[in-house]
């Protein structure tokens, strides 16, 4: 008596299909969330338009948009990879979603990979939108696109690690408050809108070590001044990425 053949065959899907499906789900959930959409798309776009059109902050010589566009791109990366991901993951952890997904055939590392890929997809949409708006405002970027891409990837890794660390160690409500507070503080003091040379020297030296400052200043060096790869800023992002992702892997709690 031969064994029967069943269609469809029972069992888990191939790993790459599971990651792709989870990535698509994470991206749809992010784009359907009105609050996250406000944080990741609308606020950066409004800041770019407002501060480019109205002379509120002295951004130095040249068009304001040439200074602001790189900083707003850095802000967009931070809003998605850090703030948005921390809040969404924190509440998924609170409601037991992560615990249930962790018991599914999808490995936990693959779930985090899917979340990271979802962040990258969202960032591509953000960058395209902000670039179109910046060009409409008269932006004239320079420099090597590969250097820009590397900085954006390093910035994403740094902010993702910090966001997952926060979401995996704090309560959901504390994550919500802390992530939004950090977003506001870095918006003001991270060289996004206000040039770092407006701060006292001692304060500026500390602010330059922040990941958003390294990302915004690095993008500005390339896109505004046409400089080669700013390895100093890249090194700061690498350090934050290693520390953040390493700590998240070590201390992340699934329940």
C-alpha positions, 0 to 999 in steps of 0.5 A, spaced: 500 500 500 503 506 497 503 512 501 498 518 499 500 524 495 497 530 498 496 537 495 497 542 497 503 539 501 503 540 509 509 544 512 512 551 512 513 555 506 520 556 504 524 561 508 525 566 503 517 566 501 516 567 509 520 573 509 517 576 503 510 575 505 512 578 512 515 584 509 509 585 505 505 585 511 509 589 515 510 595 510 502 595 509 501 595 516 506 601 517 503 605 511 496 604 513 497 607 520 495 614 520 499 616 526 506 613 523 504 616 516 504 623 519 511 622 523 514 618 517 512 622 511 508 628 512 512 632 518 519 631 514 515 634 508 512 640 511 518 642 515 522 641 508 517 646 505 516 651 511 523 652 512 525 652 505 520 657 503 520 662 509 527 665 512 526 662 519 533 659 520 540 662 518 542 656 514 548 660 511 550 661 504 546 658 498 539 656 498 536 654 504 533 648 501 540 645 499 542 645 507 535 643 509 534 637 504 540 632 506 537 634 514 530 632 512 532 626 509 536 624 515 530 626 519 526 621 515 530 615 516 530 616 523 523 617 523 522 610 520 527 606 522 527 609 530 521 612 532 516 608 528 519 602 528 520 602 536 513 604 537 510 599 533 514 593 535 513 596 542 506 595 542 506 588 538 510 586 544 505 588 549 499 585 545 503 578 544 504 579 537 511 578 537 510 572 542 505 568 537 510 570 531 516 567 535 512 560 535 510 560 528 515 557 523 518 564 521 524 564 525 525 570 530 531 572 526 527 572 520 522 576 523 527 582 525 529 581 517 522 582 515 521 588 519 528 591 517 526 590 510 519 593 511 523 599 514 528 600 507 521 599 503 518 605 507 525 609 506 525 608 499 518 611 498 520 617 503 526 619 499 523 619 493 517 623 495 522 628 499 527 628 493 521 630 488 519 636 493 526 638 494 527 639 486 521 643 486 523 648 491 530 648 487 534 643 490 541 642 486 544 636 489 552 634 488 556 628 490 557 621 489 550 617 489 553 611 492 556 615 498 549 617 499 546 610 499 552 608 504 550 613 509 543 612 508 544 604 509 548 605 515 544 610 518 538 605 518 542 600 521 544 605 527 537 607 528 534 600 527 538 597 532 536 603 537 529 602 536 529 595 537 533 596 543 528 601 546 522 597 544 524 590 546 526 593 553 521 598 555 514 598 556 510 600 550 507 606 553 514 608 555 517 607 548 511 611 545 513 617 550 521 616 549 521 615 542 517 621 541 521 625 545 528 623 542 525 625 535 523 632 538 530 633 541 534 630 535 530 634 530 532 641 534 539 639 536 541 634 531 543 638 525 537 637 521 534 644 521 538 648 525 546 648 523 550 645 529 555 651 528 549 655 532 551 651 538 556 653 543 563 649 542 562 644 548 555 642 546 556 642 539 562 637 540 557 632 543 552 633 538 556 631 533 557 624 536 549 623 535 547 618 529 542 623 526 548 629 526 553 624 523 547 622 518 545 629 516 552 632 516 555 626 512 549 627 507 550 635 507 558 634 506 556 630 499 550 633 497 551 640 498 558 641 498 560 635 493 565 632 498 567 625 497 565 619 502 565 622 509 568 617 513 568 620 519 561 621 519 560 614 517 565 611 522 560 614 527 554 611 524 558 604 524 559 605 532 552 606 533 549 601 529 554 595 532 552 598 539 545 598 538 544 592 534 548 588 539 545 590 545 538 589 541 540 582 540 542 581 547 537 584 551 531 584 547 525 581 550 519 577 546 514 578 552 
